[in-house]
Amino acid sequence: MSIKDKIFEAGIVGCGGAGFPTHVKFSANPEHIIINGAECEPLLRTDRYIMTHYAPEIVAAAEAVRNETGAIDATVALKEHYKEEVKALRDAIDSAGLQKTVKVHTMKSFYPAGDEQVVVREVTGKVVPTAGIPLDVGCVVSNAATMLAVYEAINGKPFTDKFLTVTGNVKKPLVLHVPLGTPLSDCIAQCGGSLTDDYIVVLGGPMMGKVISREEAQSKTVTKTTSGILVLPKDSFLSKQHEIPVQRMLNRARSACIQCSYCTQMCPRHLLGHPLEPHKIMRKTSMLGVTGILSDPDIKNAALCCECGVCEIYACPMGLQPRTINAMIKKALAEAGIRYEKGSGMKDESPMREFRKIPTEKIAARAGVRPYFDIEIKDIVEYTPKQVCLMLKQHIGAPSEPVVRDGNAVEKGQLIAKCPDGKLGANLHASISGTVKVNNDYIEIDS
């Protein structure tokens, strides 16, 4: 069986992003495999832990995938101040005798260093075209956690467990290793709970993570894409930002946007030469709304936004929300069937790009999470709950289709839902042993 088929059978999807099925990525014939260890978000320590403790596995998986896809090189990209991680990776490469084919690339600590298009530019010098993907310039990008899952798949282990960071306003920040479907409340409890009674939870990191209430968190569980759980006080900056209604955002933009263009000048995609200009989008949407202007060239450029949050958390001196407006427009464009033509409007990379890389510590301060930035997380806790709830859609594509029925007994690692035939999707396996209960959107397992 090919590595690609093993990855498909194991149900692996991208661990740190939207959950694109990994077997599809590795069906291509790239020139370069890039393992993204830059851990884009401030505060997250998951990939750093994995690179330190599983460097030989990551290197072995990178070489195996490189061989199968026919790529010339494989590179692990990470920040230069990750001294322990860099040493572990280089030692693993030397021990395996893979110095000619697997390399380590270090970069400064800036945000968003882990954005896949930024990583491609940093490692290869190439710029992914507008509305394009790394493969358009011969690259495939997967993060460190995904490559560890690939290693396990090569060795016959399906994707059933997840490494994630739990940090912020908790008693003891940790890296956890838990079965998929573990309740978020259990994860927070493993860290001693929140230091305040009233809090919010951010799924992911402070810049691009999804903000949910304490009550919502009670019903959520760990999925294949959960990279972190950030607990913050209810009166935090991110909580207040999340509570602003879209119409109020537009009203504030109409009255307060000074067209300084800082949001555009600092936009990582604009700096790469993409014609995304958030200040123009803010002006037009605040005055005209979205309906009826989706065909406007400036508005259509919102499709190029990676939603990194630089514009609204760091750049805007008036505290407006260009990223949120862009996301709203992207959704409207998709619903209207308006697609961006690949390569359209591409410009030269900005000569100011090197001078506008935002130090990660500064972006953390602007996001209101500076008190948690220097927390060292070295400890890991292995935890298995008595019940898990596995969502049938944890990835881009069609939901997985159950192959078990209510009352069935399953063993950990057993296939419980399969990728629909002929569709983009992923298999799903039991993350604990127990008895199954099948629902419309999820499968519960009681041990």
C-alpha positions as CSV (number, residue, x, y, z in Angstrom):
1,M,0.0,0.0,0.0
2,S,1.3,3.5,-0.9
3,I,1.9,6.1,1.8
4,K,-0.8,8.2,0.2
5,D,-3.3,5.3,0.7
6,K,-2.1,4.7,4.3
7,I,-2.7,8.4,5.0
8,F,-6.2,8.1,3.5
9,E,-7.0,4.9,5.5
10,A,-5.8,6.6,8.7
11,G,-8.1,9.6,8.2
12,I,-5.4,12.3,8.5
13,V,-6.3,15.9,7.8
14,G,-4.3,19.0,8.4
15,C,-3.9,19.4,12.1
16,G,-3.4,23.1,12.4
17,G,-5.7,24.7,9.9
18,A,-9.0,24.1,8.1
19,G,-8.5,20.3,8.0
20,F,-7.7,19.7,4.3
21,P,-7.4,15.9,3.8
22,T,-3.7,15.1,3.7
23,H,-3.9,12.2,1.2
24,V,-5.0,14.7,-1.4
25,K,-2.1,17.0,-0.8
26,F,0.4,14.2,-1.2
27,S,-1.3,12.9,-4.4
28,A,0.6,15.7,-6.2
29,N,4.2,15.7,-7.5
30,P,5.8,18.7,-5.8
31,E,9.3,19.8,-6.0
32,H,9.5,20.7,-2.3
33,I,7.9,19.3,0.8
34,I,7.8,21.9,3.6
35,I,7.0,20.9,7.2
36,N,5.7,24.0,8.9
37,G,7.0,24.2,12.5
38,A,6.7,28.0,12.8
39,E,3.6,27.7,15.0
40,C,2.0,30.9,13.6
41,E,-0.1,31.8,16.7
42,P,1.4,33.4,19.8
43,L,1.0,31.2,22.9
44,L,0.7,27.8,21.2
45,R,3.4,25.3,22.0
46,T,2.0,22.1,20.4
47,D,4.3,21.9,17.4
48,R,7.3,22.9,19.5
49,Y,6.7,20.0,21.9
50,I,6.3,17.6,18.9
51,M,9.4,18.8,17.2
52,T,11.5,18.4,20.4
53,H,10.2,15.0,21.4
54,Y,9.3,13.4,18.0
55,A,12.0,14.8,15.7
56,P,13.2,11.4,14.4
57,E,9.5,10.6,13.5
58,I,9.0,13.9,11.7
59,V,12.2,13.5,9.7
60,A,11.4,9.9,8.8
61,A,7.9,10.9,7.6
62,A,9.3,13.8,5.6
63,E,11.8,11.6,3.8
64,A,9.2,8.9,3.1
65,V,6.8,11.4,1.6
66,R,9.6,13.1,-0.3
67,N,10.5,9.7,-1.8
68,E,7.0,8.8,-2.8
69,T,6.0,12.1,-4.3
70,G,9.3,12.5,-6.1
71,A,10.1,15.9,-4.5
72,I,13.7,17.1,-4.6
73,D,13.8,18.5,-1.1
74,A,12.0,18.4,2.3
75,T,12.5,21.3,4.6
76,V,11.4,21.8,8.2
77,A,10.7,25.5,8.7
78,L,10.7,27.0,12.2
79,K,11.8,30.1,14.2
80,E,15.4,30.5,14.9
81,H,14.9,31.0,18.6
82,Y,13.5,27.5,18.9
83,K,17.0,26.3,19.9
84,E,16.0,23.0,21.5
85,E,13.7,22.1,18.6
86,V,16.3,23.1,15.9
87,K,18.9,20.9,17.7
88,A,16.6,17.9,17.9
89,L,15.7,18.1,14.2
90,R,19.3,18.5,13.1
91,D,20.4,15.6,15.3
92,A,17.6,13.4,13.9
93,I,18.7,14.3,10.3
94,D,22.3,13.5,11.0
95,S,21.4,10.3,12.7
96,A,19.4,9.2,9.7
97,G,22.0,10.3,7.3
98,L,19.5,12.5,5.4
99,Q,21.5,15.7,5.2
100,K,21.2,15.8,1.4
101,T,17.4,15.6,1.2
102,V,16.0,16.9,4.5
103,K,16.9,20.3,5.7
104,V,16.1,22.8,8.5
105,H,15.2,26.4,7.7
106,T,15.1,29.0,10.5
107,M,13.4,32.4,10.4
108,K,12.8,35.4,12.6
109,S,10.0,35.3,15.2
110,F,7.4,37.4,13.3
111,Y,3.7,37.1,12.7
112,P,2.3,35.4,10.6
113,A,5.4,33.3,10.0
114,G,3.3,30.2,10.0
115,D,1.0,31.3,7.3
116,E,1.6,28.7,4.5
117,Q,2.1,31.3,1.8
118,V,4.5,33.2,4.0
119,V,6.4,30.0,4.8
120,V,6.7,29.2,1.1
121,R,8.2,32.7,0.5
122,E,10.6,32.4,3.4
123,V,11.9,28.9,2.4
124,T,11.9,29.1,-1.4
125,G,11.8,32.8,-2.3
126,K,8.7,32.1,-4.4
127,V,5.4,33.8,-4.1
128,V,2.1,31.9,-4.4
129,P,-0.1,33.6,-6.9
130,T,-3.4,35.2,-6.0
131,A,-6.2,32.6,-5.3
132,G,-3.5,30.0,-5.6
133,I,-2.0,27.3,-3.4
134,P,1.6,26.4,-2.6
135,L,1.5,23.6,-5.3
136,D,1.3,26.4,-7.9
137,V,5.0,27.1,-7.1
138,G,5.9,23.4,-6.6
139,C,5.4,23.2,-2.9
140,V,3.3,21.2,-0.5
141,V,3.0,22.4,3.1
142,S,2.1,20.4,6.2
143,N,2.6,21.2,9.8
144,A,4.7,19.2,12.3
145,A,1.7,17.6,14.0
146,T,0.4,16.4,10.7
147,M,3.7,14.8,9.8
148,L,3.8,13.0,13.1
149,A,0.3,11.6,12.2
150,V,1.7,10.6,8.8
151,Y,4.6,8.7,10.5
152,E,2.1,6.8,12.6
153,A,-0.1,6.0,9.6
154,I,3.0,4.6,7.8
155,N,3.4,2.3,10.8
156,G,-0.3,1.2,10.8
157,K,-1.8,3.6,13.4
158,P,-4.9,5.6,12.5
159,F,-5.5,9.2,13.5
160,T,-7.2,8.8,16.9
161,D,-5.4,11.2,19.3
162,K,-4.5,14.8,19.4
163,F,-1.7,17.0,20.9
164,L,-2.9,20.4,21.9
165,T,-1.9,23.4,24.0
166,V,-4.2,24.6,26.9
167,T,-3.1,27.9,28.2
168,G,-4.1,31.4,29.2
169,N,-5.9,32.1,32.4
170,V,-5.6,28.6,33.8
171,K,-3.8,27.3,36.9
172,K,-1.3,25.2,35.0
173,P,-0.8,25.6,31.2
174,L,-0.1,22.2,29.6
175,V,0.4,20.3,26.4
176,L,-2.3,17.6,26.4
177,H,-2.4,14.3,24.5
178,V,-6.1,13.2,24.4
179,P,-8.4,11.1,22.2
180,L,-10.4,12.9,19.6
181,G,-13.8,13.8,20.9
182,T,-12.6,14.6,24.4
183,P,-14.7,17.4,26.0
184,L,-13.1,20.8,26.1
185,S,-14.2,21.1,29.7
186,D,-12.2,18.0,30.6
187,C,-9.1,19.6,28.9
188,I,-9.5,22.8,30.9
189,A,-10.0,20.7,34.1
190,Q,-6.7,18.9,33.5
191,C,-5.0,22.3,33.8
192,G,-6.6,23.0,37.1
193,G,-9.5,25.0,35.6
194,S,-9.8,28.7,34.9
195,L,-8.6,31.3,37.4
196,T,-11.8,33.2,37.0
197,D,-15.4,32.0,37.1
198,D,-16.5,34.0,34.0
199,Y,-14.4,33.3,31.0
200,I,-14.3,32.8,27.2
201,V,-12.6,30.1,25.3
202,V,-10.6,30.6,22.1
203,L,-10.3,27.5,19.9
204,G,-6.8,27.9,18.4
205,G,-4.7,31.0,19.0
206,P,-5.5,34.6,19.9
207,M,-5.2,35.9,16.3
208,M,-7.2,33.5,14.2
209,G,-8.9,31.3,16.7
210,K,-12.7,31.0,17.1
211,V,-14.1,32.8,20.2
212,I,-16.8,30.9,22.0
213,S,-18.5,31.5,25.4
214,R,-18.0,29.4,28.5
215,E,-21.4,27.9,28.0
216,E,-20.6,26.9,24.3
217,A,-17.4,25.3,25.4
218,Q,-19.3,22.9,27.7
219,S,-20.7,21.2,24.6
220,K,-17.6,21.3,22.4
221,T,-15.1,18.5,22.0
222,V,-11.6,18.1,20.6
223,T,-11.5,17.6,16.8
224,K,-8.7,16.8,14.3
225,T,-8.0,20.5,13.8
226,T,-8.0,21.6,17.5
227,S,-4.4,22.9,18.0
228,G,-5.1,24.9,21.2
229,I,-7.5,26.0,23.8
230,L,-7.0,29.5,25.1
231,V,-8.9,30.5,28.3
232,L,-9.3,34.3,28.8
233,P,-11.3,36.5,31.2
234,K,-14.7,37.6,30.1
235,D,-13.6,41.2,30.1
236,S,-10.5,40.6,27.9
237,F,-9.8,42.5,24.7
238,L,-10.7,39.5,22.4
239,S,-14.0,39.0,24.2
240,K,-15.0,42.6,23.7
241,Q,-14.0,42.5,20.1
242,H,-16.1,39.4,19.5
243,E,-19.2,41.0,21.0
244,I,-19.4,43.8,18.4
245,P,-22.2,43.3,15.9
246,V,-21.3,43.6,12.2
247,Q,-23.7,46.5,11.6
248,R,-22.0,48.4,14.4
249,M,-18.6,47.6,12.8
250,L,-19.8,49.1,9.6
251,N,-21.3,52.2,11.4
252,R,-18.0,52.7,13.2
253,A,-16.1,52.4,10.0
254,R,-18.4,55.0,8.3
255,S,-17.7,57.5,11.1
256,A,-14.2,56.6,12.2
257,C,-12.2,55.2,9.3
258,I,-9.5,57.8,8.4
259,Q,-8.3,56.0,5.3
260,C,-4.8,55.9,6.7
261,S,-4.2,52.7,4.8
262,Y,-2.2,51.1,7.7
263,C,-4.3,48.0,7.4
264,T,-3.2,47.7,3.8
265,Q,0.4,48.6,4.4
266,M,0.8,45.9,7.1
267,C,-1.3,43.2,5.4
268,P,1.0,40.1,4.9
269,R,-0.7,39.1,1.6
270,H,-0.5,42.7,0.2
271,L,3.2,42.8,1.1
272,L,3.6,39.6,-1.0
273,G,2.1,41.4,-4.0
274,H,-1.6,40.4,-3.7
275,P,-3.9,43.3,-4.6
276,L,-5.8,43.1,-1.3
277,E,-6.4,46.6,0.1
278,P,-8.5,46.5,3.2
279,H,-8.8,50.3,3.6
280,K,-10.7,50.5,0.3
281,I,-12.9,47.6,1.2
282,M,-13.7,49.3,4.5
283,R,-14.6,52.6,2.8
284,K,-16.9,51.0,0.2
285,T,-18.7,48.6,2.5
286,S,-19.3,51.2,5.2
287,M,-20.8,53.5,2.7
288,L,-22.6,51.1,0.4
289,G,-23.0,47.8,2.3
290,V,-22.2,44.5,0.6
291,T,-25.3,43.8,-1.4
292,G,-24.9,44.9,-5.0
293,I,-21.2,45.6,-4.9
294,L,-19.7,42.1,-4.9
295,S,-18.6,42.6,-8.5
296,D,-16.5,45.7,-7.5
297,P,-12.8,44.8,-8.1
298,D,-11.7,46.1,-4.7
299,I,-14.5,44.2,-2.9
300,K,-13.7,41.0,-4.9
301,N,-10.1,41.2,-3.5
302,A,-11.4,40.4,-0.1
303,A,-11.3,36.8,-1.4
304,L,-7.5,37.0,-1.0
305,C,-7.7,37.6,2.8
306,C,-6.1,34.9,4.9
307,E,-7.9,36.3,8.0
308,C,-4.7,36.6,10.0
309,G,-6.0,39.6,11.9
310,V,-3.1,41.9,11.5
311,C,-5.3,44.7,10.1
312,E,-7.8,44.8,13.0
313,I,-5.7,43.8,16.0
314,Y,-2.4,45.5,15.1
315,A,-2.6,48.0,12.3
316,C,-5.8,50.0,12.7
317,P,-5.3,53.1,14.9
318,M,-9.1,53.5,15.2
319,G,-9.8,50.0,16.5
320,L,-11.9,48.9,13.5
321,Q,-12.4,45.4,12.1
322,P,-11.3,45.0,8.5
323,R,-10.6,41.3,8.9
324,T,-14.1,40.6,10.1
325,I,-15.6,42.6,7.2
326,N,-13.4,40.7,4.8
327,A,-14.5,37.4,6.2
328,M,-18.2,38.5,5.7
329,I,-17.5,39.5,2.1
330,K,-15.7,36.2,1.4
331,K,-18.7,34.3,2.5
332,A,-21.0,36.5,0.4
333,L,-18.8,36.0,-2.7
334,A,-18.8,32.2,-2.2
335,E,-22.6,32.2,-1.8
336,A,-23.0,34.2,-5.0
337,G,-20.7,31.8,-6.9
338,I,-18.1,34.6,-7.6
339,R,-14.7,33.1,-7.9
340,Y,-11.4,34.9,-8.0
341,E,-9.3,34.1,-11.1
342,K,-5.9,32.6,-10.1
343,G,-3.1,35.0,-10.7
344,S,-5.3,37.9,-11.4
345,G,-4.0,41.4,-10.3
346,M,-0.7,40.1,-9.1
347,K,1.9,42.8,-8.4
348,D,5.5,42.8,-7.4
349,E,6.4,42.0,-3.8
350,S,6.6,45.2,-1.6
351,P,10.2,46.4,-1.0
352,M,9.0,47.2,2.5
353,R,8.1,43.6,3.4
354,E,11.1,42.9,5.4
355,F,10.6,46.0,7.5
356,R,6.9,45.2,8.2
357,K,7.3,41.8,9.7
358,I,5.5,42.1,13.1
359,P,7.4,40.7,16.1
360,T,5.3,37.9,17.7
361,E,5.6,39.5,21.1
362,K,4.2,42.8,19.9
363,I,1.2,41.1,18.2
364,A,0.5,39.2,21.4
365,A,0.5,42.5,23.4
366,R,-1.9,44.1,20.9
367,A,-4.2,41.0,21.2
368,G,-4.2,41.4,25.0
369,V,-2.5,38.2,25.8
370,R,1.0,39.5,26.6
371,P,0.8,38.2,30.2
372,Y,0.7,34.6,28.9
373,F,3.4,35.0,26.2
374,D,6.4,34.0,28.2
375,I,4.8,31.0,29.9
376,E,7.1,28.0,29.4
377,I,5.1,24.8,28.8
378,K,7.3,21.7,29.2
379,D,4.8,19.4,30.8
380,I,2.5,17.0,29.0
381,V,-0.5,15.2,30.4
382,E,-2.0,12.0,28.8
383,Y,-5.7,11.9,29.5
384,T,-8.5,9.6,28.4
385,P,-12.2,10.4,29.2
386,K,-14.9,7.9,29.8
387,Q,-17.0,9.3,26.9
388,V,-16.0,10.9,23.6
389,C,-18.1,12.7,21.0
390,L,-16.7,12.5,17.5
391,M,-18.0,14.9,15.0
392,L,-18.6,13.4,11.5
393,K,-17.3,16.6,9.9
394,Q,-13.9,17.6,11.2
395,H,-12.4,18.5,7.9
396,I,-12.9,20.2,4.5
397,G,-15.2,18.2,2.3
398,A,-18.1,15.9,2.9
399,P,-19.0,14.5,6.4
400,S,-17.8,11.0,7.1
401,E,-20.5,8.3,6.8
402,P,-21.1,6.0,9.8
403,V,-20.3,2.3,9.3
404,V,-21.4,1.3,12.9
405,R,-24.8,1.2,14.6
406,D,-26.2,2.0,18.0
407,G,-25.0,-0.5,20.5
408,N,-22.0,-1.8,18.6
409,A,-18.9,-2.4,20.6
410,V,-15.8,-0.9,19.1
411,E,-12.1,-1.0,19.8
412,K,-9.8,2.0,19.7
413,G,-8.6,2.5,16.2
414,Q,-11.5,0.8,14.5
415,L,-13.1,2.5,11.5
416,I,-16.5,3.9,12.6
417,A,-17.2,6.3,9.7
418,K,-15.8,6.4,6.2
419,C,-15.1,9.0,3.6
420,P,-18.0,9.0,1.1
421,D,-17.1,7.3,-2.2
422,G,-15.8,9.7,-4.8
423,K,-15.9,12.7,-2.6
424,L,-13.3,14.9,-0.7
425,G,-13.3,13.8,2.9
426,A,-11.7,11.6,5.6
427,N,-12.2,8.4,7.5
428,L,-13.0,8.5,11.2
429,H,-11.8,5.9,13.8
430,A,-12.8,5.2,17.3
431,S,-10.6,7.1,19.7
432,I,-11.5,5.0,22.7
433,S,-12.9,1.5,23.1
434,G,-16.6,1.2,24.1
435,T,-20.2,1.2,23.0
436,V,-21.4,3.4,20.1
437,K,-24.3,5.7,19.8
438,V,-24.9,7.2,16.3
439,N,-26.4,10.7,15.8
440,N,-26.9,12.8,12.7
441,D,-23.7,14.9,13.1
442,Y,-21.6,12.9,15.5
443,I,-20.9,9.5,17.1
444,E,-20.6,9.0,20.8
445,I,-18.5,6.3,22.4
446,D,-19.0,5.3,26.1
447,S,-16.2,3.2,27.6
